[in-house]
Amino acid sequence: MVDANPFFPFGSGPGSPEGGEPVAPMVPTADPAWMRIPLSRLPEGGETTLPLASGAKTILAAWEVRPGELLTVTDPAGGFHRGRLLGGGEAVTLIGALPPHLEPPCRRTLAQAIPDKERMAWVIEKGVELGATGIRPLMTRRSFGWGAFQPRQDKSATWSRIARRAARQCRRATLPQVLPPMTLSDFLDLPESRETLLFLDLPGIGAPLWRLAPRLWSTPLTLVVGPEGGWDPEEREAMAAVGAIPATLGARVLRTETAGPAALALFASVDEAFTPVPV
């Protein structure tokens, strides 16, 4: 159960009760993965030029939005709008309203075992496009280790840039954060692992995700995707010990870089993110 509106910083807005009808997205201020560009007030009487809320310049810098560029802004009621940033970076010209289900109703993190070569970049790009609010690279016993390529190039800046470009390209209102890589055992010690944790496994292990998604879409959760070769038995035991739920995508065995985006796409369909937009 999610508490009603615990984080909305720019006015009152509804929370996300478990089940029931979709509600306006929340904006947790404590999590930089939820960085949204806020309007100072709701549009009135057909007005098209509105000031941004105080503190918006810091968020604009994170998005790397410059005057004259298009962006997605959030009003105090949780509604989304496309607009163009005006000179000075303190106001926007609104172009039109966006669908209410543009963003997930609460935090949705993809924790991905790091694949080899450049496939992690692909996972980040597609994960952002499909609604992840944060990406957590993981080191598991069978994954491509962070230390294996760190001496040549630290990927964290590159990955964050990929996430930002993907968010801007697909009109996201939330700027997802690429979180620091860590081992699975360290990740399971984090407070967020005590929330809803789903780990994808082989066909026949766990509940079908399409059955779980309609029940869990409105709760903060983390989707954990394992490496090529699958989970080590001790890793399964460690995740089960913290209450993680095993889930499967079906009869097909997907590559590690495909499984996460496929799972996010399933949740996005429950969010109604793919509902046709009236023209």
N, C-alpha and C positions, 0 to 999 in steps of 0.2 A: 504493500500500500504506500503510495506516495503522498506526503503531506501537501496540503493545498498551498500552492504558490510560496515556497520557502525562499526563493532566490530572486524574484523579479525586481530589478532595481530602479526601473523608470516609470513606476506607477503600479496600480493594482492589476492583477491578471489571474486567471484561473490556474489551478494546478492540474494534475493528471491522475484522477482516481483510477484504480484498477478496474478494467472492464468498462462497459458503458460506451457512450458516444465519444468520438474524438474531441479533444479540447485544444485551446490555444497553446502553443509551445511555451515552455518556461525558459528563462534565461539565467542560469546559475552564474553568479559573479565570481565565485571562488574557483571556478574551473576555466582556464584560458581557452580550452577547447570550445567553449560556448560563446566566443567573442562575436557579438552582433553589433551592427551599426545602428544606434538608437535615434529615433526622432524624438524631439522634445515634447511633442503633443500630437494628438490625432488631427488629421486633415478636417477642415470645416468648410462647408459651403462651396465645394468644388475648387478650393485653393490648390495650387500646384507647387508653390514654393514654401518650404517649411524649414525651420532651423533644426539642427541636430542637437541632441542633448549634451550637457556638459560632460567632458571627458571623452567625447567621441573622437577627438584628434588622435588619442593614443590607439584607439581601435583602428582608425583609418590607416595609421602607420603600419600596424600589423598586417593589414590587408594590402598595403602598398597601393592604395587608390589615390590618384592625382586629380586635381580639378579638371572637369570636362569628361571624365570617364564614367561609365555606367557602373552601378552598384545596386545591391539589394539592402534595403533598410527595414527596420522593425519599429512599429509604432507601440505606444504604451499598452495597448490592448492585446499585443501579440500578433497583429496583422503584418503582412509582408507587402512591400512595394518595390517596384523598380524605379530608379531615379538616376539623375546625373548630378555629380558633385559640382557645386559652384566654386568660383574662385575664393580663396581664403579657407576653404574646407570647413565652413561653419553652417552651410545650408545645402539643400538639394532641391532640384526641380523634379517633381514626381511625374512619372510617365504612365504608370498604371499599377493597379493592385495585382498581387500574385495569389495563387490558390492557398487556402489555409493549411493544407497538408504538405507544404513545401519542405518542412523539417520534421524529424521524429518528435514525438511529444515529450521525450526525456532523453537522458544520455544513453548513447549506444556505441560502445567501444568495440573495435575489432583488434583482438590480440592475435598476432600472426607470427608463427614460427618462421624465422628468417630463411627464405630460400636462397639458392646460390645465384650467381651472375647478377643480372639487373632486374630480376623478377619482383623484388620487393617494391621497386618503384612502380611497377604495373599494379600491384596490389593496393598501394596507397592511392594511386590515381583513381582506380575503379571503386575502391572502398569509399572515397570521398564522394564520387559521383552518385553512389547508391545509398548515401545517407549516414555513413559513419560520422560520429561527432568527435572521435579520437582514434588514433592508430597506435597500438603498443607493439613494437617489434619484440619478439621473444627468442631467447636461446634455449633450445631443448637438446636432449641427448643426441638426437638425430638431425638437428637442423644445421644450417650453415652458420658457423660461429661468428659473432661480431668481431672478435679479435683476428679472424682470418683475413679481413680486408682493411681493418682500421689503420695499419701502418701505411698503406698506400693512399687512402683517402677517407676522411671522416664523412660519412654519408648523411649525418643528421641535418645539416644545412640544405643539402640537395633534396632530401625527402620532404622537409618543411616547404621548400619552394614548390615542389610537385603538388603537395596538398593545397597550397594557396592558389596555384594556377588552376587546378581542377575545380576548386570551390568557386572561383570567379567565372570559369567557363560555363558551369552548369547552374549559375544563378543561386548558389547557396546563400542563405542568410547567416548561417553559422560557419565560422572559420575553424575547421577541425585542427587539432594539434597532433603532431607526431611526437609521442611521448618517448622518454629515454628508453633505450633497449635494456632489458634485464633478463635474468634467468627465470625459468618457470617457477622455481622454488621461491625466489624473491618476490615474484609477482603474486604468488598465493599468500604471501604475508601481508599484502596491502589491504587496507580497509575495503577497497572496492571489490576485492575478491569475496567478501562476505555478502555482497549483494547477489543478484541473479547472475549466475555464471553458467554458460552453456558451452560445452566443448564438443566439437564435431568429431565423429568417430566413424568407423567402418560400417557398411550396411549390416543391419541386424543388431548393432550395438546401440542401445538407447532408443528414445522415442523419435518418431518422424518429426522433423522441424516444422513441417506444414501444420501439424496438429498443435505444436507448442506456441507458434507465433501468434495466433489470435488471442491467446491467454496472456502473453507476456509483452505484447507490443507497447503497452503503456507503462512499463516498469523500467527503471534503469538496469541495463544489463551489459554484459561483456560476452562477445562471441569469441571463443578460443579455437584457433585453427592450428592443427599439428603439422609436423614436417613430412616430407616425402619419406616413406617407410613406416609412417604411423607413430603412435605413441608408444613409449616404453611402458611395460606393465607397472613399474613403480610410479611413473607419472600419472597414470590413470588412478592409482590408489591415492596419490597425493591430492588430486583434484576432487575425488570422491570424498576425501576426509574433510574438505572445507565446504561440502554441500553442492559441488558443481554437478550439473545435470548433463548426462551424455545424450547426444542427439545425432541423428543421421539425416542426410539429404535425400536418401533413397537408395535405389539399387545400383546406381552408377558410382564408380570410384573416381572422384575428381582429383585433378592435380591440386597441390597445396595452394597455388596462386589463384585457382578458380573457385575453390570451396568457399572462401570468405565472401567474395563478391556475390556468389550465388545465394548464400544465406542472407546477406544484406538485402538482395533484391526481393527475396521472399517477404522479409519484414516490410520493405518499402511498399509492396503490393497491399499488405494489410493496412499500412498507413494511408492508403489511397493516393500515394505519390504518383501513381501512373494513371490516375483518373483523367479522362480527357478534359481539357480546359475549354470552357464555353468561348466561342468566338462571335 
